[in-house]
């Protein structure tokens, strides 16, 4: 069109020139140049508007995906800001333009001055959120409609950016498409396109296949231009401390929060000079936290530590130092948000040495690491003897008090993380600073599972066969646990920071995994959770209220002490059936109100005392049958009414006293058969019924009963014939 206009004008000029030698053609050429200039500016405006349309769609996507802005960089031209480059945490960077100048065309004549404002009729593209909470495109303030009269979506729904229309079935993605057709190449719905042809604006919303004519772009008389049309989309971009505010030409406002890096600050930034048997409160504030952020503390060296949150951003850490074996120590603080975890250390020392970092997270292959040290004391570097084979410090150090410590760390051949605490000691031998070395394991991978059931998608075929350890965060379901059981080399699974408060039944049934760190907020260990698995140890979180039936059935490798948390309420049938490698004492917390049959059957590795809950009313059948390692005395709490058949059969190391509580009513067959108590006591004023033979015959020499109850026991044939001596005692 532009070339045709030029040829015609040149031809007319030549004709007129041939007719009159005095004809002045400069005005014609000026008008031609002006027209070409306006066309070029309009084409540049069109280009910027299409860029703005794509950028606006990316802003909607960022809003939909809970994204954050990481940077806003002005774009300048001849000293003026004409746009911005915006960067995000997850999304790709975008560019938006205000339109060059945008203030001409206030009183456009012949379309000449309106180029940068609203020359002719500039279309105003925008987005608005409808009542269904979905953003749709608008044109000049009205909904942009397709050929069928449907509003055109500016965002994708129920799918991943409309790729190949995978989730576009039933019109969920793109523009209410059928069978996902509108999702193809349509990132987050439909992207309108603009062009100028024959001095008119045209719009397409099918990737340029068809075009619809809009208003005139140049105008014969030049319609009055509006100031600052911002390329037809953006009116302003404003930045606050917490968010970026985009105001569109139609006054629609979209706000995107600014990204804040995860960090934690303490009220006491220096090492804490501590005294024995004292409590210290350290206030904290977490930067970049949200409602999903968690904070945990780990105390060492007999210190005790807990977190008292005020909200998800702040609170205090309460630390109590030990009264005995008091020494300098540290409290490890872990802050997690999504798949991001930071670790900080609070040091309790007397002498202060300032180091550039107190924690080092080292790759499995090892290498050289350096730490800056600033101090006014003479100190020595102490590496634990057992760790000197993989950590060493350079012999040469600077003579000044500002120096660099250089450590060499060997590759980690193990299948789990390994840790070492390197101490910097002052002249008196007191630990003035500690540095925690944490080295990753070979074959260990950390994964944030955003959507439950998708763990498999994060692990390659080769990793599936070779990975030894997994640290998981995010959300898991039954399919994820089923997949883990198919990984032949997997030995360690860390679930401490997943979002779930439950785990599925049979989740690790018959698994060869040896170590599982349970979720910190777990409320229940379900039925068959570790049935027949190769698990070697278990740390039950304090939040667990119930342990299901057969939860640890025949976990014969499960070893060490079993600590049941205060707050536990029920222990299911066969929960620890044949866990023969458990050792030490067993204490059933007073919060437990019910235990199932066979709960601890054949747990013969226990070699300490047995303490029962004061809130139990029954010891069910076979509950502690064949627990031959329990020793000392056995006290049956006052609330227990019934001891069922074989409950303590063959607990033959119980050689102390048996004390039956005040409420005992029934003792069933073989309840204590095979036990070798030295004396028997019964606090019940009415002799409990003896069903069949609850005790071994020929081993009962002494029975102590309440004051005033000797006669009633002596006159009961069941007791008269079984005990050589019955006498009254004070309980």
Secondary structure, 3 states (H helix, E strand, C coil): CHHHHHHHHHHHHHHHHHHCCCCCCHHHHHHHHHHHHHHHHHHHHHHHHHHHHHHHHHHHHHHHCCCCEEEEEEEEECCEEEEEEEEECCCCCEEEECCCCCCCCCCCCCCCCCCCCCCCCCCCEEEEECCCCCEEEEECCEECECCCCCECECCCCCCCCCHHHCCCHHHCCCCCCCCCHHHCCCCCCCCCEEEEECCEEEEECCCCCCCEEEEECCCCCCCCCCCCCHHHCEEEEEECCCEEEEEECCCCEEEEEECCCCEEEECCCCCECCCCCCEEEEEEEEECCCCCCEEEEEECCCCEEEEEECCCCEEEEEEECCCCCCCCEEEEEEEEECCEEEEEEEEECCCCCEECCCEEEECCCCEEEEEEEECCCCCEEECCHHHCCCEEECCCCCCCCEEEEEEEECCCCCCCCEEEEEEEECCCCCEEEEEEEEECCCCEEEEEECCCCCHHHHCCHHHHHHCCEEEEEECCCHHHHHHHCCCCCCCEEEEEEECCCCCCCCCCCCCCCCEEECCCCCCEECCCCCCCCCCCECCCCCCCCEECCCCCCCCCCCCEECCCCCCCCEECCCCCCCCCCEECCEECCCCCCEECCCCCCCCCCCCCCEECCCCCCEECCCCCCCCCCCCCCEECCCCCCEECCCCCCCCCCCCCEEEECCCCCEECCCCCCCCCCCEEEECCCCCCEECCCCCCCCCCCEEEECCCCHHHHHCCHHHHCCCCEEEECCC
